[in-house]
Amino acid sequence: MNESTSNSGDSEMNDASSPYQPPAEESTAAQSAGGRPLASAGRRFGAILLDGVVIGIGGMILGMLLGGTILGMIGMGAVADAGATPEEAAAAAAVGGFIGGLLGTIIGPYIASFIMMILECCTGITPGKLILGIKVSNADGSDANLGNIVTRGLLKYQYTWLVIVGTFIGLDFLVTISGLLSIVMFFGIFLIFGEGRQTLWDKMAKTSVAMKD
């Protein structure tokens, strides 16, 4: 009886001290303590493509409509003030609208991108993210604070605000810097296929993108 008890005790001690014991499983609570699950690389890449469509095509249409309308009205008003006939005013409006539409297709995507930057900096969501059910988060999936979201947005959309600031202030080197950074950031997109699922601007701002609640 005593021998059996002794053997059983020795066995338990050996099991407890054995270096070959499998590691204890991490609790479910600890596994999910960081926050929401991170969005998959495919979902993130899809959101980037959707946002690109909104900025590119949507921006061109917006710019064409705004540019055509504004320059068309300016052209018509200019010739009308000069005493032109209604036919001449209509022709001036058509020419102004055509030129404005062409300029708008170039400027429009920058306007759309700037609007997108403001939206994402304020909410952590873009149209593409909204459609696919994801939002900006901390690297562990927890809610990101406004400072990190704004930092991330400024890094991501530097090609918009640096160009606008450089153009209006006359600092051409900012436009050049933006062009170089855009190349780096473009290749930084593909880091989402890595282990952390973070783009380059995510890594710099210590953020990621997680599933929405």
N, C-alpha and C positions, 0 to 999 in steps of 0.2 A: 504493500500500500504506500509506504513512505518512498520506496524506490520509484514507483510509478509517478508519484507527485513530484519527486525530484527531477525525473526525466522530463516531465511536462514543463516544469519551470525552466529547466535548462534550454529546452527547445524554444520557449517563448523569448528567453534572453538572447539566444542565438539569432532568432528571426529579427528581433528588434535592432540588433547591432550589425546585422549582415549588410555589407555594402552592395549586395546584389538585389536588394528589395526595390520594387518599382516605385517611382515617385508618387506621392499622394496627388490625387486629382484636384485641380483647382476648382473652387466652388463656382457655381453659376453666377452668384452675385458678384464675385471678384472679376469674372470674365466680362461682365457687362457694366462694371462700375465706371468705365471710362466714358461712356455715353452711347449714342446711337451707332448702329453699324455703318462703316464707311461705304460710300457708293462704289460700285464696281468700276473698273477701268472702262468697260464698254459703255456704261451708263454716263460716265463723265465725258467720254469722247463724243457720245451722242448729243449731250447738252451743248458742248462746244460747237458742234456742227450746226445745231438748230439756231444757236445765237448768231453764228456767222451768217446764216440765211437771213435772219431778221435784220442784222446790221447791213449786210450787203444789198440784198434785193429791196427790203423795206426802206432802207436809207435812200437808195436811188430813187424809188418812187416818191418818197416824201420830199426829197430835194428837188425833183423834177416839177412836182406840183407847186411847191412853194416858190422856187426860182422862176418858173414860168409865169405864175400869177403876179409876183412882185414886179419883175422886170417888164412884163406886159403892161401892167397898170402905169408904171413909170414912163414907158415909151409912149403910151397913148396920151398920158397927161402932158408930156413935153410938147408933142406936136399940136395938141389941142390949145395949149397956151400960146403957141405961135400962130394961131389962126388957121390951122389946117382944116380941110374938109373932113366930114365923117369917114369917107373912104380912106383918106390918108391916115387918119387916126387909127382906123381898124388895121391898116397895113402895118403901122408902127407898133401896134399892140401885138400883132402876130410875130413880127420880127423880134421884139423884145421878149415875148413869151418863149420863142424858139431858143434864143440865146440863153435866157434864164433857165430853161429846162436842161440844156446841155451842162451849164455850170452846176446846176443842182444835182445832177447825177454824180458829179465829182465831190461836191461838198456834202451832199446828203448822208453818205455813210459815216463821215466824221461826226455829223450832228447826231445820228442814231447811236453811234458808239459812245458819244459823250452822255447821252441820255441813259444808255445801258450802264455806264460807269456809275452815274449818280444812283441809279436804282440798286445796283449790286452793293455799292458802298453803304447804302442806308438800310438795306433789308437782307443782304446775303443771298438774294434770289434773282435770277434772270428768267426770261421766258422759257429758255431751254431747260433750266433747272426746275421750274415750276411744272412743266409738262412731264418731266421724268421723275418728279417727287423727291428732289434732293435740294440741299442748301449748304451754304458755307458753314464750317464748323472748326473747332480746334483739331489738332492732329490726331487726338484720341477719340474724336466723334462727339465730344461734349460741345455745348453752346459756346461759340466764339464771342468775345467782347467786341464792341464797336470799333475800338482802336485797331485791333488786328484785322477786322473786316475792311476798314478804310485803307490800311496799309497794303493789304492784298489787292484791293481794287486799283489803287494808284500804280502799283507795280504791273498789274495785268494790263491796264489800259494806258500805259505810258505813251503808246504810239498816238493817242488822241490828245491828251492834255499838254504833253510836251510840244507837239506840233502847233497846237493852238496858241500856247503861250509864246513860243519862239517866233511864230508868224506875226502876232499882234505887237509884240515888244520889239521885234527886229533882231532877235538873237538867233541867227541862223545856225549857230553851233548846236543849239538845243534840238533842232530838226535833224541834224546829222547824228547826234547822240541817240535820238529816238529811233532812227533807222538801224543803227548798230544793235541797240537793245532789242528791237523787234525781231531781228534774226536769232539772237540768243534765246529770247522768250519762246519763239516758234518751236525750236528744237526742245525747249524745256517742257513743252506740252507732253511729249512722249514719256516723260518720267512717271506719268500716271500708271504706266504698265509695270512699274517697279513695285517693290514690297510695300512701301508706305502709301501708294496711290496718291502721290502729291506731284503737282506741277512744280516748275522752278519757283514761280511766285508763291506757291503754297509753302515751300520749304523756307523761303526767305521771310515770310510773314508768320511761320509756325502755325499754319492752318491746313485744312483739308476740306473735303466735301462729304457729308454724311446723308443718310436717308432722313427725310422729314418725319416728324412724329405722326 
